[in-house]
């Protein structure tokens, strides 16, 4: 049986400004996600793995826009640097305050990656991103 990796997490955006500005930044994020490619032979990042709630309380957003994502891969940890490059390229196009990615692997344990906005909110730009990695391994050492 092939090694399976699970990748999941969320991107949080706390909109600021006028009502119009807040709605536009949330709409912008959904537009960026719709611009991702469909799943194909090897979709590191694809449209189908993301879900973004509506703009109001009944649509799933009280104050913070929470974009969640998840996908099952065949041993994505061997190409993890490429996955992270694509994820960071996506983040650079979006508005957000932080993003968390969980990577669960059969052989290398569980990893958590956290991106924090340098300011109160990251706005679409090409500025470098900050990431923190936490690693945990379940099970006892034999």
C-alpha positions, 0 to 999 in steps of 0.5 A: 500500500502506498504512503498517504499524506493528509494536508489540511488547515485554514487561512484566516482573514479579519477584514478591516475598513468600511463595510465596502472594503471588508466585503471587497477583501473577502470577495477578492480572496474567493476570486483568487481561489476560483482562479486556481486550477481544477484537480488534474494528474498531480494537483498540489493546490487545486480549487476543489480543496478550498472552501470559503464561507459567505460574507454574513453570519448566516453564510458562515462569517461572524467577523473573520473569514475562515477559508478551510482546505484539505486534501489526501495525497500520495506521499506529498512530503517528498515534494513538500518544498514545492507544495509550500512554494505554491501555497505561499504564492497563493497567500501572497495574492490574498488578504489574511492575518494568519494561515495554518497547515497541518501535514500528517504523514505515516512515516514522518509524523505530524507537522504544523506550519504557521504563517503570520502577517507581518502587519495587522493584515497581509495585503496582496503583495510579493513581500516575503512571508514568515513561517513557523514549523512545529513537529510532533510524532505520535507513538512510542519509540521502540 
